[in-house]
Amino acid sequence: MEKKVNNYIEEQGILEAGDHILIGVSGGADSLALLYFLDRYKGSLGVDIAVAHLHHGLRGAAADADETFVRNFCQDRNIPFYSRQRNIQEISSAEKISIEEAGRNERYGFFQTVAREHGYNRIALGHHINDQAETMLMRLIRGTGVKGVSGIKSSRSNLYIRPFLCLEKKEIIAYCAIHHLAYRTDATNFQKDYTRNKIRLDIMPMILEINPKAEIHFNEFTKIANEYEAFFEKYVDKVQEKMISRKDDVVFLERNLWLCEEAVVQKEVLRRLILEFKGSLKEIEYNHITAFYKLLKSEKTTWEINFPHQILLMRRYDRVMVTSRRNAEKKIMSPKHIFPDKTWIFAREGIILESMLISQEEFRKKIPFFSKELENHSEKYFDCDKINGNMYLRSRKSGDFFYPSGLSGKKTIKKYFIDKKIDRDLRDEIPLLAIGSEVLWIIGYAINERYLADFNTKNILKVNVTLC
């Protein structure tokens, strides 16, 4: 067995001389055998080792005994030992996730913290062929693609390594027996409350009745899938650079470029689009990607779809976006009464508005004789005598209209936004200067022809808006 593992380490290139290895050890057969093996071969491999143990706070005295057992095992062999205790039950309830997921998150977080703080560049875990088969089945049951069935990797992110991924569980048990390793047994491994345990205790035995080598065949399949996946990933890496971009809390997709690819590439790009936004694909299943794919292939130009964890996917004409539902909440600006000759600072909205009465002479210096309007979108001049009523800065509301400069006739603000293809989710954020339902100025966009000052205007109101 030791020769088999050493050959696997060399073939996979998962260790190098000089590596500092932190081993995650629960006290069970797999992790204890891994610790024993690496301690036995650390000299020939040219590495040094340490152990990290997380006490989950779930099994009372039994968990305390596990920690003491691992600690003593390390002390007897002068192996550095790090431990931490966490209440996984409380974390599971607080974060509204399963105990399995909470435990996994805490374990990996603890391992990474110890590795970072104490200079370990590898984290070794005791996964084996049987774990690989269980993981593949679990992902298939929950819904996955080729990436999911490519299984557990021998090395991930150049940090996590799994030297025993070439072994079956029975080989590890035999190794423990040969070397008299009195490993601990976790009683929760036999509780069918957990998905993995149900697969291990109920489903896998039935499969092995059909074919005793099924787990080995599953492992071989994951290797094949991994080879295909590696080739595919390289191609998608190239097209992703051209299609996906990010601005603040929104990730964008170039749909026209996306349409040029094959369906399998298109779906992988959509997965990566979500990954780019969220940083993980937790609870994103194949049916989610399929729904996204069908909508994006359709001719429907305006839609949105909600995914788990507050993810919001949107299309607005040529723009395809991934953001958070929280980010997409409408920012409606309540009406602010605007008086002449004052400066207004609206901190929440990020707007500074200055209004002042100016002379005809000053106006003529600003406006060319052949033009009725200054082209500067942040500064406008109005005929004060035509402003009959209170003037407000606000968001749009139903029934708003104006008379666009350069066009004839009246137009609703809604129709203007549609014609300009302004994102529906951005429309409430555009400030309007209005009297009643008539809009004088769609700030940053268009002006009302009827209120523009000219060379015959006696009382001129200059309004300057800065968006910050």
Buried (B, 14 or more C-beta within 10 A) or exposed (E): BEEEBBEBBEEBEBBEEEBBBBBBBBBBBBBBBBBBBBBEBBEEBEBBBBBBBBBBBBBEEEBEEBBEBBBEBBEEBEBBBBBBEBBBBEBBEEEEBEBBBBBEBBBBEBBBEBBEEEEBBBBBBBBBBBBBBBBBBBBEEEBBBEBBBBBBBBBEEEBBBBBBBBBBBEBBBBBBEEEEBEBBEBEBEEEEEBBBBBBBBEBBEEBEEEEEEBBBEBBEBBEEBBEEBEEBBEEBEEBBEEBBEEEEEBBBBBBEEBEEBEEEBBBBBBBBBBBBBBEEBEEBBBEBBEBBBEBBEEEEEEEBBEBEEEBBBBBBEEBBBBBBEEEBEEEEBEEBEBEBEEEBEBEEBEBBBBBBEBEBEEBEEBBEEEEBBBEEBEBBBBBBEBBEEEBBBBBBBEEBBBBBBEEEEEBBBBEBBEEEEBBBBEBBBBBBBBBEEBBBBBBEBBBBBBBBBBEEBEBBBBBBBEEE
